Amino acid sequence: MIQKVGIIGLGAIGILFAGQLQRAVGRENLYVIADASRIRRYTSEGIYANGEICEFRYCDPNEVSEKMDLLIFATKYNDLTGAIASAGPVCGQDTIVMSFLNGVGSEERIAEQLHPQHLLYSTVQGMDATKRGNHLTYTKTGSVTFGERDNTRSNAVCAVEELFGKAGIVCAIPKDIMHQLWSKWMLNVGVNQACAVYATNYGGVQKDGPVRADMIAAMEEARAVAGAHGILLTREELDAWVALIDTLSPEGEPSMRQDTRAGRQTEVEIFAGEVRRLGAKYGIATPKNDFFYGKLTITG
């Protein structure tokens, strides 16, 4: 049974899931793990979700005596190396580790640096969480898809499923988690970059026009390079992701648009950058992602 849960990263996704998990395990068992400077900022400014202050327990990992039963990484990809380095004191032999990051490579980096014995692969989708400053707003909490790399139904998978059920987190265990990981990446290649490049929210890609067309074109290029890499994504999957986008709050924004609006470094390397690298490897043209990459390496 999972009792102690640690979360590293208090962006939109981190706040959203920390709140749900805290209601399940209690404040005394939910650890928001951060360095001293971040803890000072969180405690002085507060963290708010839909207007209500979040009463999280903030912990420096070097001052936590317990090992976590579940450790979730919810940072930006660019901050992952530092986050992994800080996680050693709270990751034990029995700790289950999950990554809620974008892209298709965070679990490999966690495995290489942290060497957890229980690493589950996961994607999060369907939320319309937007963070501005220390305030998060959302209307949809979305869902988590997760599993073992070899798709076995392990004790770790069952324990996380039980916890998420208790927390009211919608979750699914797919037949092929790696396929799901790449499929979600295809979505983000489109929606994150289109909203960032054209400085728009979900509403800007929910209507027919050049922005929506560019989003879909970027996803098609991601689908093509994934296929060459051995991950066969279908046009029906792409259409299903677009249909999901159409259900989100028009005022919500994907993470990359939140980054460009705030002047932060973007995750363009794991989206257009990865599409372009795979395109070059397999001889596939990627003009739309070339365009997005050029725009976002300047903006980001």
Solvent accessible surface area in square Angstrom, and as a share of the most:
residue,aa,sasa,rsa
1,M,172,0.77
2,I,14,0.07
3,Q,105,0.47
4,K,54,0.23
5,V,0,0.00
6,G,0,0.00
7,I,1,0.00
8,I,11,0.06
9,G,15,0.15
10,L,9,0.04
11,G,30,0.29
12,A,18,0.14
13,I,42,0.21
14,G,1,0.01
15,I,2,0.01
16,L,6,0.03
17,F,2,0.01
18,A,0,0.00
19,G,17,0.16
20,Q,10,0.04
21,L,0,0.00
22,Q,29,0.13
23,R,178,0.65
24,A,13,0.10
25,V,20,0.12
26,G,23,0.22
27,R,117,0.43
28,E,105,0.47
29,N,31,0.16
30,L,0,0.00
31,Y,3,0.01
32,V,1,0.00
33,I,3,0.01
34,A,11,0.09
35,D,64,0.33
36,A,50,0.39
37,S,60,0.39
38,R,100,0.36
39,I,33,0.17
40,R,153,0.56
41,R,110,0.40
42,Y,18,0.07
43,T,87,0.51
44,S,93,0.60
45,E,96,0.43
46,G,9,0.08
47,I,5,0.03
48,Y,57,0.22
49,A,21,0.16
50,N,78,0.40
51,G,60,0.58
52,E,131,0.59
53,I,88,0.45
54,C,21,0.13
55,E,102,0.46
56,F,7,0.03
57,R,79,0.29
58,Y,40,0.15
59,C,15,0.09
60,D,27,0.14
61,P,7,0.05
62,N,122,0.62
63,E,144,0.65
64,V,18,0.10
65,S,105,0.68
66,E,62,0.28
67,K,105,0.44
68,M,3,0.01
69,D,46,0.24
70,L,0,0.00
71,L,0,0.00
72,I,1,0.00
73,F,0,0.00
74,A,10,0.08
75,T,23,0.14
76,K,60,0.26
77,Y,35,0.13
78,N,66,0.34
79,D,69,0.36
80,L,0,0.00
81,T,68,0.40
82,G,49,0.47
83,A,9,0.07
84,I,4,0.02
85,A,78,0.61
86,S,43,0.28
87,A,0,0.00
88,G,36,0.34
89,P,50,0.32
90,V,0,0.00
91,C,22,0.13
92,G,17,0.17
93,Q,128,0.57
94,D,112,0.58
95,T,2,0.01
96,I,13,0.06
97,V,0,0.00
98,M,0,0.00
99,S,1,0.00
100,F,8,0.03
101,L,16,0.08
102,N,29,0.15
103,G,8,0.07
104,V,23,0.13
105,G,22,0.21
106,S,2,0.01
107,E,3,0.01
108,E,61,0.27
109,R,61,0.22
110,I,0,0.00
111,A,40,0.31
112,E,122,0.55
113,Q,77,0.34
114,L,29,0.14
115,H,136,0.61
116,P,20,0.12
117,Q,117,0.52
118,H,67,0.30
119,L,25,0.12
120,L,0,0.00
121,Y,14,0.05
122,S,1,0.01
123,T,6,0.04
124,V,10,0.05
125,Q,14,0.06
126,G,17,0.16
127,M,21,0.09
128,D,4,0.02
129,A,8,0.06
130,T,9,0.05
131,K,48,0.20
132,R,130,0.47
133,G,68,0.66
134,N,31,0.16
135,H,83,0.37
136,L,0,0.00
137,T,78,0.45
138,Y,53,0.20
139,T,103,0.60
140,K,78,0.33
141,T,50,0.29
142,G,19,0.18
143,S,26,0.17
144,V,0,0.00
145,T,10,0.06
146,F,0,0.00
147,G,3,0.02
148,E,33,0.15
149,R,130,0.47
150,D,99,0.51
151,N,64,0.33
152,T,72,0.42
153,R,141,0.52
154,S,31,0.20
155,N,138,0.71
156,A,9,0.07
157,V,0,0.00
158,C,53,0.32
159,A,20,0.16
160,V,0,0.00
161,E,59,0.26
162,E,104,0.46
163,L,9,0.04
164,F,0,0.00
165,G,55,0.53
166,K,144,0.61
167,A,15,0.11
168,G,55,0.53
169,I,8,0.04
170,V,100,0.57
171,C,38,0.23
172,A,54,0.42
173,I,54,0.27
174,P,35,0.22
175,K,195,0.83
176,D,67,0.35
177,I,0,0.00
178,M,31,0.14
179,H,50,0.23
180,Q,38,0.17
181,L,4,0.02
182,W,20,0.07
183,S,3,0.02
184,K,21,0.09
185,W,1,0.00
186,M,0,0.00
187,L,9,0.05
188,N,7,0.04
189,V,0,0.00
190,G,0,0.00
191,V,7,0.04
192,N,5,0.03
193,Q,0,0.00
194,A,0,0.00
195,C,0,0.00
196,A,5,0.04
197,V,31,0.18
198,Y,77,0.29
199,A,63,0.49
200,T,28,0.16
201,N,48,0.25
202,Y,16,0.06
203,G,19,0.18
204,G,10,0.10
205,V,0,0.00
206,Q,41,0.18
207,K,136,0.58
208,D,130,0.68
209,G,33,0.32
210,P,106,0.67
211,V,30,0.17
212,R,35,0.13
213,A,57,0.44
214,D,20,0.10
215,M,0,0.00
216,I,36,0.18
217,A,36,0.28
218,A,0,0.00
219,M,0,0.00
220,E,47,0.21
221,E,21,0.09
222,A,0,0.00
223,R,65,0.24
224,A,47,0.36
225,V,0,0.00
226,A,0,0.00
227,G,25,0.24
228,A,45,0.35
229,H,76,0.34
230,G,54,0.52
231,I,34,0.17
232,L,133,0.66
233,L,10,0.05
234,T,62,0.36
235,R,96,0.35
236,E,125,0.56
237,E,41,0.18
238,L,0,0.00
239,D,66,0.34
240,A,64,0.49
241,W,22,0.08
242,V,11,0.06
243,A,55,0.43
244,L,53,0.26
245,I,1,0.01
246,D,59,0.31
247,T,83,0.48
248,L,11,0.05
249,S,24,0.15
250,P,65,0.41
251,E,122,0.55
252,G,6,0.05
253,E,10,0.05
254,P,7,0.04
255,S,32,0.20
256,M,3,0.01
257,R,38,0.14
258,Q,9,0.04
259,D,1,0.01
260,T,17,0.10
261,R,81,0.29
262,A,55,0.42
263,G,66,0.63
264,R,112,0.41
265,Q,125,0.55
266,T,6,0.04
267,E,7,0.03
268,V,10,0.05
269,E,74,0.33
270,I,19,0.09
271,F,1,0.00
272,A,0,0.00
273,G,1,0.01
274,E,42,0.19
275,V,0,0.00
276,R,89,0.33
277,R,121,0.44
278,L,11,0.05
279,G,2,0.02
280,A,89,0.69
281,K,137,0.58
282,Y,75,0.28
283,G,73,0.70
284,I,51,0.26
285,A,82,0.64
286,T,9,0.05
287,P,90,0.56
288,K,47,0.20
289,N,0,0.00
290,D,63,0.33
291,F,78,0.32
292,F,0,0.00
293,Y,47,0.18
294,G,32,0.31
295,K,96,0.41
296,L,1,0.00
297,T,65,0.38
298,I,151,0.77
299,T,78,0.46
300,G,35,0.34
